């Protein structure tokens, strides 16, 4: 009799405990996400990470600090006065003024004070012997922009000299700021006077000279280029920096090996793609944010080394810190293959670094591991319950991108599919914990953010948002990027997403989105 009562009592306790666990587990489709703010970072000066500059207000000993080279028999008159750099000539003169090293993923800018007469202004990247030259120049006459050109010289021979101007139908006065966004295998050129920077030139140049080669990065130097036929140029400042570009996308929380988001120094850490123009023209950025406010901060840029002499600008990365091995690891998507589509194939790459790659200019080793094809947006974690590495990614099998889950005994090889593909279109795939249970999230082209069970990808529902990061005119394949915060924060969840509005004025293939949208989530 006592044994029967005890068994009944024990059964009641177990059922009660299980019931409490079930009732305390939040289902993510019931969380209400409310938009808190939105911002688009466009060459944000407050976010720029400086690499080099020529600031006339800070010059003593100009000839030593900023060596001048004349490329013509006649030389221009150059001086600094009242914090302004003056270059003037009544004859045909061509001048280069050194101001820094070279980085093919940096943003270069010239803050113009004034110009007059007839000439060209721009940037020149060249070797010490001038055998290699890469020149981007803007022509002007009586302050009006006449053309933008690219010139490439190899072994003292001009390989190409051509116009790269776009939007030429608009008459533009050359004033304000010239912005050159270097993008590894391409470039975009802007002029900013008032309001948004306007696109005035663009080029894909890697068929002439692949500036991603480490030999060029380590040997080329940057010069302010001035060609005057009869004119004067006055400059406030020249700068070279890592910047936010024209938009941000592919937002992924940096995590630990088990998928927990990294909350370090009171800040969440994110990988985001700094947007340029087309698929090979984006750059992997690292940003941080205090989760209680909306203070996005550019912390660094990561390039990837496959030991073939190039530094590659892959994006859509998931970066994690493996506490067991005390090393930084992750996966990235090989979009740089689009720079040479006849030679390379898009694929996922395993990435690794002993140095903390979140800050400044970083390079991570990258190794292919057999996942070749139209696969992207990988999220990886070690599932301690099954002692396996698991990856959520999306693959295009001819009918659009669809989410799949794979697993392996190793973080960087041997993956086999265990679930999926799902039925809806899927991008920006990620795995996040809600309470104590993992779920899979993905954006889609169906104007919904889908929630799936982990790891079997059974549909749970869709994310509830008061103001989603799209409208009736924009694309909706965004990255959900849900993060659960520890106890003590004023709200239990946040989501940082982007929209898919392209930057105006760029021509041809253009994936230059987007603005950032912050949401708070409450049960």
N, C-alpha and C positions, 0 to 999 in steps of 0.2 A: 504493500500500500504506500509506504513512504517513498519507495523507489519510483513508483508511478507518479506521485506528486512531484518529486524532484525532477523527473524527466519532463513533466508538463511545464514546470516552472522554468527550467533551462530552455525549453523550446520557445516559451513566451519571451524570454530575454533576448534570444537570438533573433526572433522575428521582429521584436521591437527595435533592436539595434539596426537591423537591415533596413527597416522602415524609415528610421531616422536618417540613415546614410542616403537613402534614395531621396527623401524629402529635402535634404540639405544640398543635394547636387543640383546646381542650376543648369537648365538646358539653354544653350546660347541663343536660340531663336527667340527667347523670352526677354533677353536683355535689351533695354531701350538705349540706343546710342543717339546722343544729342550733339549737334554740331556746335563747336565752341569758337572756331576762328578759321580763317583761310588767308593764305599769303602765297604769292609767286615771287621767288627770288630770281631776279634778272640781273646778272653781273653785280650782285649786291656788294657795294664797297665795304660795308661793315663786316661782311663775311670773308673778304679776300685774305688769303694767306700769302704774304709777300715773298717774292723770290729775288727781285732786283728792282732798282729804280734810278732815275736821273732826276733829281730835284734841284733846280737851280738855286733855291733858297738855302741849300745846305752845302754849297760848293766852296772849298778853299783848295786851290791847286788843281784847276780844271784839267790841265793837260796830263796830269798823272792819274787823277780819278777817272776821267773819261777820255781816253786817247782818241784823237781825231785822225782820220785817214782821208786824204784827197785822192780821187780817182781820175782827175783831169789835170791838165797842165796848170790851169788857173785854179786858185783856191778861194773859197768863200770866206768872208769875214765873220768870225764867230766870237761872241762874248756873252757874258751874263750881266744883267743890269736890273736892279730892283726886283730880283727874284724871278727874272724871265730869261730864257735862253734865246738869243738872237742869232739867226743865220741869214746873211745877206750877200748878194752878188749881182753885178751888172753884166757879168759874162756867163758863159755856159760852164757850170761847175757841178761836180758830183761828189758828195761827201758822205762819209760814214762816221758816226760817233758811237763808240762802244759804250754799252750800259749794263751788260750782264752776260751770263752764260746762256745756255739754250735748253729749252724743254718743249718737246713737240705737243704737250698736252696743256700748256699754260695759256693764259689770256694776256695779250699785250695791248697796251693802250697809250695813246698820245693825247694829252690835254692841250688843245690848241688855244693860244691867246689871240693870234691874228695871223693872216697871211695875205700877200698881195703879189701881183705880177704873174709870171708864167713858170710852172715847174711841177715837181712831183715830190710826195712825201710818203714815208712808209717805214717798213722794217726790212732789215737785211740780216740773214743768218748765214755765216760763212766760216770757213776754216781759216787757220792762222795764215796760210799762204794764199788765200783767196782762190784756190783751185776749185773749191766747191762753194757755190753761192745760191741762196734761195731768197728771192726778193719779192715782197708784196708791196706794191706802190699805187698811190692814188694821184692822178693827174688833176691839176687845177689851172685855171686861167681867170684872172680878175675875181678870185674868191669862189668861182663856180667849179664844181666837180665836173671833170671832163671824161674820166675813165678810171677803171681799176685794172691793174695788170699783175700777172705772175711771170717772173723770169727765173729760170733755173740754169745754172752754169756748172758743168762738170769737166774737170781737166782743162779748164780755161776755154771750153767751147760752150756756146749757148745751145742748150738742148731744146728749150721752149721759151718763147716770150709771146704771151697772148693776153687778150682781154678776159677778165673773169667777172665783168660787171653784170649785175642783175638789176632789174627795176630801173632801167635807163630812161624810161619815158618821163620820169619825174625830174624836174630841174632842182638841183640841190646846191645850196651854199655850203662850202666846206668850212664849217665852224663847229665848235663844241668839242666832242671827244671822238677819236677814231679808236675802234675796238676790234682787234684781231683775235678771234677764238681759234686756236690751233687744236686740231682734233686727231692727231696721229697720222691718219692717211688722208685727211682733208682739212679744209678751213672754211670759216665764215667770217665775213668782214662787215662791220657795222659802223654807222655814223650816228652819234647821239648829240642832239642839241637840246631840244626840249621834249619831254615825254619819253616814250619807248625808243630804244635804239632801232634805227632803220637799216635793213639789209641792203648793202651796196655791192657785195661781191661774194662769190663762193667758188670752191674748186675741190676736185678730187685729184691729188697730185702724185700719188704713190707710184704710178707707172713711170714717172720721171725720176723721182728720188724718194726712197722710203725712209722718212725721217724717224721712224720707230727703231731703226737700227741703233744699237748701243754705241757703235763706232761714231755715229753722227752726234748722238746725245752727249758723248764724252768729249767731242772735239770742236763742235761748232760754237760760235759765239754770236751774241745779238748786238746789232747796231741800229741806231736811228738813221734812216736813209733820207737824204735830202738832195734832190736834183733841181737846180735853179738855172733858168735861161736868162732871166732878168727879174729878180724878185726878192722877197723877204719873207721869212717865216719866224714867228715868235711862239715859243712853247712854254707852257707853265710846268709840265711834268711828263715824264715817260715812266711807265710802270710795267712790270712783269709779275704775274701772280697766279696762284691757283684760285679759281672762282667758282661760283654757283652756276655759271652758264646762263642759258635762257629758260631753263625749266628743270624740274626734278621728277624722277619716276622710280619704279621698281623698289619700293620701300620695304626693307626687311629688318626686323629687330636682330641685333647681334646677340648671341646666346652663349650658354655653356653647353657642354657636350650632351647633356640630357634634355636640351631644349628650353631650359629655364631662361628667361630674358636676363641679359646682363644689366644690372643696376649698379653702376660704379660711379663713385664721387657724387652720388645723389642724382645721377642722370641716366636715362636710357640711351643706348647707342644703336645707331642704324647704319646700314649700308643703303645708299641711294645712287641711282645713275644720274650723273650730271649731264644734261642733255645738250647735244649739238644739233645735228641735222638728221642724217640717215642712220642705218643700223651700225655701220662700223665707226660712227663718229661720236659715240658717247663715252663717258669716263666714269670709273667706279669711285664714288665719293663716300666718305664716312662723316656722319653727322651725330650730334648729341642733342638731348633735350631734357630739361627738368620736367618730369611728367605732370607737375602741378600747374605749369604755365605753358606758353607757346613760344619758347626762346630757341628755336632751331639754330644750331651753330655748326658751320663747316669746320671739321677737325683735320681732315686730310684726304689724300687721294691715293689709291692703290693701283699699281700696274702689275702685270703678270709675266713671268719669265719662263718660257718653255725650253730654255737652253739652246735656242737656235739663232741667237744674235739679235733678237727683237724684244722690245718691251711692248706688251699688248694691252689694249684698253678693253678688256672683257667687262661685262656688267651682269646684272641680275644675280648677284652673288649672295650666298649665305655664309657668313663668317661666324665661327664659334671658337671659344677657348676650351681646349681639352685639359681639364684640371688634373686628370690622371697622368697624362704625358707631359704636362706643363708646356704646351705648344699651341700656337694658333693654327687652326685648320678651317676647311670649308669646301664649298663647291661653287663654281662659277660657270657662266654660259659663254661659249666661244663665239660671240658675235663679231669679233675682229676678222673672222674668216671671210666675211662679206667684202673685205677690202681686196681679196684675191679669190673670188669664187671659183675660178678655174683651177686653182692650186690647192685650196684648203676646204675642209668640210666643217660645218657647224657641229659642235659637240659639247658635252659637259666636261669640265676639268676639275681635278682634285687639287686644292691649293693649300700651301703650308708656309709658315714663317715662325722662326724662333723669336724674332723681334716683334714687339707690339705694333701691328700695322695700322692702328687707328689714327696715328698722328703724323702730320706733315706729308712728305712724299715717300711712299713705301713701295717695295717690290716684293711680291710673294712668288715662290716657286709654283709652277702649274704643270700638271701631268695628265695626259689623256688616260682614261680608264675604260675605254670600250663603248661608251655611250654616245655613239655617233648618229647624227640625224637631226631632225627638227624637234629637239627637246629643249626645254628651258624652264626657268623659275624654280630650281631645286631647293628643297628644305630638308635638312638632314638632322638626325638625332640618334643617340644611343638609348634604346629601350631596355632598361635594366630588368624588367619583368621577364623578357624572353631572351635577354643577353644577345641582342642583335642590333645592328645599325639599320635604321629605316629611313627611306627617302620618299618624300612626296614631291612629285614633279608633274609637268604636263607635256604631252607628246602629241604632235600633229601626225595623224595617220591618214591624212587626205581628206578628213571631214572636220577639220578644225582641231584646236588644242583641247585635249581631254586629260583630266587628272588621273594619275596612277600612283600606287604605292609599291615600292620595291624594298627588299631587305638583303642583308649580307652579314657575314661574320667579320667583315673588314670595312672600315670607313671609306676606303678608296679603291675598292675593286670587288668583283664577283657579285654584282647585284642581280637579283631575279625578281620578276613581278609577282606580287601576292594578291593584289586587288586592283580593280578598275579595268578598263577606263569607265568613267562616269558618263552619263548621257549628255548633260549640258556642256556647252563650251566652258573652258576653264583656263584662267591665267592667274598669276600672282599667288600660286598655291603656298599655303603655310600650315604648320601644325602648332596649335597653342592649347594650353591647359585652361579649362574653365572649372573652377574649384579643383577637384582632384582627378579630373578626367580629361584626356586629350581629345581634341576634335580637329578635323581638317576644314580649312576655309579656302574658298577660291572666288575670284572675280569671274565675270562671264560677259558674253555679248547679249545676254538675255535681260539686261536691266535689273539684275539681282546679284547679290552676293550669297553664294551657296554655302551651306554648312553640311558636313558629312561626318559620320562616325569614323573613329580611328581604331584599327587600321583598315577596316573592310569597306570603307567608302559607301556606306548606306546613307541615303539622303535623310537629313534631320530636319531641315527647313531652310529659311533664308534670314539674313540679318535684318533687324528692324532699325531703321534710321529715319530721323525726322526730315533731314535734308541730305540726300545722297550726293556724292561728288560728280554729278552729271545732270544734264537737262535733256530736253527733247532733241537737241542738235549735236550732242557730243557722244563719243564712244563711252562704253561702260565697262570695259575689261580692265578694271582697276585692281590694286593689291589691297586686300582687306587689312592685313597687319594689325590684328587684335593682340593686345598685351594685357595680361592680368597683373595687377599691382599687389604688393604685400599689404598686410593689415597696417592701418595707421594713415593711409592716404585718404583724401576726401572723397574719392570715388574708386570703385574696385577695378574698373577696366578703362583703357583708352584705346583708340584706333587712330592711326595716322595714315591717310590715304592721299592719292593724287587724282587729278582729272586728266583728260586726254585732249586738251586744246593745243593745237600746234601753234608755233610762233609764226606770226604773219610775215610775209615777204620772202621767205625761203622758197626756192624753186626745186622741182623734182621730188624724189622720195623725202618725206619729212615726218619724223616721229620725235618732235621736239617738246612734247608735253612735260610737265604740267605744274599746276599750282598744288600746294599742300593744304589738306583739310584735316583739322583736329576734331575728334569726337570724344566725349566722356560717356561711359556706359554704366548704367545702374540697373540693379535687379528690380 
